[in-house]
Amino acid sequence: MKLFASLAWTTLFLTASACSREKVPVQEVEVGGFSQSPKSTSAQDAVKMVLGAVNDQQAKQAAGQEEVSGLGLEQEDGSVEVPHLDNTDYMVVTNDSTYRRVLASKGPGEAPGSIDFTREFVVLLVHPPVAFTGATFLDNVTAEIEEDTVVRLTLSSTPMPAVDMTGGLGYGQYDYKVKMYKLPRKSFRKVRIVFEDQDDTPAVYVPL
């Protein structure tokens, strides 16, 4: 009986702690379409993105760097498994040089303003073009303080039917769809990436 009561109190405490986490403001920044994925470095990478695969080689090369987009579990064959949402990739940008490389992938149109990376960082959600998926995506990013130096980001992305394409593909439907969000750095040193409704995925930490 005492053991049951102890477990009940522990569960209640953990639930209360999760509910009481302090929220961190997330501001969406308008960026428009991208002529290629901001994460792609080659045609092969672009194909992997379209198929919803993870660019494991890029993840291995990026491990430990500021512009790392995801740290995963290394498999026996040396590949890195990075959790992700279907038809959605993500990228955490923490410095100006990486931000400029991201914007170099952008299609025509006005570029977003500069980011003060001494006080802010950026999270991108990236989707393949409508022409390849037949869908658009409804994104959401929420942030909360997990520890003094760790901010927890919950990413979600819901596929939505694309507009009627029976008349043929139009302008912009070959663009990658990128959503960009700006968050305060505060005293954070790491970002923890979690995915809505995917509790069984490994934890992903990205250094800031």
C-alpha positions in Angstrom: 0.0 0.0 0.0 2.8 2.4 0.9 4.6 1.6 -2.4 1.4 2.3 -4.3 0.9 5.6 -2.5 4.6 6.5 -3.2 4.2 5.8 -6.9 1.0 7.8 -7.0 2.7 10.8 -5.4 5.7 10.5 -7.8 3.4 10.4 -10.8 1.4 13.4 -9.5 4.6 15.4 -8.9 6.0 14.7 -12.4 2.7 15.6 -14.0 2.5 18.9 -12.0 6.1 19.7 -12.9 5.4 19.2 -16.6 2.3 21.4 -16.5 4.1 24.1 -14.6 7.0 24.6 -17.0 7.5 28.2 -17.9 6.6 29.0 -21.5 9.1 30.6 -23.9 7.8 33.0 -26.5 8.0 31.8 -30.1 7.7 34.4 -32.9 7.1 33.3 -36.5 9.1 35.1 -39.2 7.7 35.4 -42.7 10.2 33.8 -45.2 8.2 32.6 -48.2 9.3 29.9 -50.6 12.7 28.4 -51.1 14.0 27.3 -54.5 15.9 24.4 -52.7 15.9 23.0 -49.2 18.0 25.1 -46.8 19.5 21.9 -45.6 20.4 20.4 -49.0 23.9 20.5 -50.3 23.4 18.4 -53.4 20.8 16.9 -55.7 21.1 13.6 -53.8 20.2 15.4 -50.6 17.2 17.0 -52.2 15.9 13.6 -53.3 16.3 12.3 -49.8 14.3 15.2 -48.5 11.5 14.6 -51.0 11.3 11.0 -49.9 11.1 12.0 -46.3 14.5 10.5 -45.5 17.0 11.9 -43.1 20.3 13.2 -44.4 22.4 11.0 -42.0 25.7 12.0 -43.6 25.0 15.7 -42.9 24.0 14.8 -39.3 27.3 13.0 -38.8 29.3 15.8 -40.2 27.4 18.4 -38.2 27.7 16.6 -34.8 29.1 19.0 -32.3 28.9 22.1 -34.5 26.7 25.1 -33.9 24.6 24.6 -37.0 23.8 21.0 -36.2 20.2 20.2 -37.3 19.7 17.1 -35.3 21.8 14.6 -33.2 20.6 11.0 -33.4 21.6 7.5 -32.3 24.6 6.0 -34.2 23.8 2.6 -35.6 26.1 -0.4 -36.1 26.7 0.6 -39.7 27.9 4.0 -38.7 24.8 5.8 -39.9 22.9 8.3 -37.6 19.2 7.9 -37.0 17.6 11.3 -36.5 14.0 11.5 -35.4 11.8 13.6 -37.7 8.2 14.1 -38.7 6.9 12.7 -42.0 7.8 15.0 -44.9 9.2 17.5 -42.5 12.8 18.3 -41.7 14.0 20.8 -39.1 17.1 23.0 -38.5 18.3 25.0 -35.6 20.3 28.1 -36.6 22.5 29.8 -34.0 24.9 32.0 -35.9 24.9 34.6 -38.7 27.0 32.6 -41.2 24.6 29.6 -41.1 21.7 32.1 -41.4 23.2 33.6 -44.6 23.6 30.1 -46.1 20.0 29.4 -45.3 18.9 32.6 -47.0 21.0 31.8 -50.1 18.6 28.9 -50.8 15.7 31.2 -50.9 13.6 31.8 -54.0 12.7 35.3 -55.3 11.0 37.7 -53.0 11.8 39.9 -50.0 14.3 38.3 -47.5 13.5 38.3 -43.8 15.3 40.8 -41.6 18.5 40.2 -39.7 18.6 38.2 -36.5 20.6 39.2 -33.4 22.2 35.9 -32.6 23.6 37.2 -29.3 20.0 37.3 -28.0 18.1 35.0 -30.3 18.2 31.8 -32.3 16.1 30.4 -35.1 14.2 27.2 -35.8 13.2 26.1 -39.3 10.6 23.6 -40.3 11.1 22.5 -43.9 8.7 20.7 -46.2 9.1 19.3 -49.8 7.3 21.2 -52.6 3.6 20.8 -53.1 4.4 19.4 -56.5 6.1 16.3 -54.9 3.7 15.8 -51.9 0.4 17.1 -53.1 0.0 18.6 -49.6 0.6 21.7 -47.6 1.5 21.6 -43.9 0.1 23.2 -40.8 3.1 23.8 -38.4 3.3 24.6 -34.8 6.3 25.1 -32.5 5.9 25.5 -28.7 8.7 26.2 -26.3 9.1 25.8 -22.6 11.9 25.8 -20.0 12.9 22.3 -19.2 16.0 23.2 -17.1 17.8 26.5 -16.4 20.0 25.9 -19.5 17.7 23.7 -21.6 14.8 24.9 -23.7 12.3 22.2 -24.8 10.8 22.6 -28.3 7.8 20.6 -29.3 7.4 20.4 -33.1 4.2 19.4 -34.9 3.2 19.4 -38.5 -0.1 18.3 -39.9 -0.5 17.6 -43.7 -3.3 19.5 -45.3 -4.8 18.9 -48.8 -3.2 21.1 -51.4 -5.3 23.4 -53.6 -6.8 21.8 -56.7 -4.0 21.1 -59.1 -6.1 19.6 -61.9 -5.3 22.6 -64.0 -1.6 22.0 -63.8 1.1 23.1 -61.4 1.5 26.8 -60.9 4.1 29.2 -59.8 5.7 28.4 -56.4 4.5 24.8 -56.3 8.0 23.6 -56.8 9.3 25.7 -53.9 10.3 24.2 -50.6 7.9 25.4 -47.9 9.9 26.8 -45.0 8.5 28.1 -41.7 10.9 30.1 -39.5 10.5 30.8 -35.8 12.6 33.1 -33.6 13.2 32.5 -29.9 15.1 34.2 -27.2 18.4 32.7 -26.1 18.2 33.7 -22.5 20.6 31.5 -20.5 19.9 28.4 -22.7 22.8 26.2 -23.8 20.9 23.4 -25.4 17.7 22.9 -27.3 15.8 19.6 -26.7 13.7 18.7 -29.7 10.6 16.6 -29.2 7.8 15.7 -31.6 4.1 15.9 -30.8 2.5 12.5 -30.5 5.8 10.7 -31.0 6.8 9.8 -27.4 8.8 6.8 -28.5 11.4 8.8 -30.4 14.9 9.3 -28.9 15.7 12.6 -27.3 17.5 15.1 -29.5 19.7 17.8 -28.1 21.2 20.7 -30.1 23.8 23.0 -28.6 23.3 26.7 -28.7 
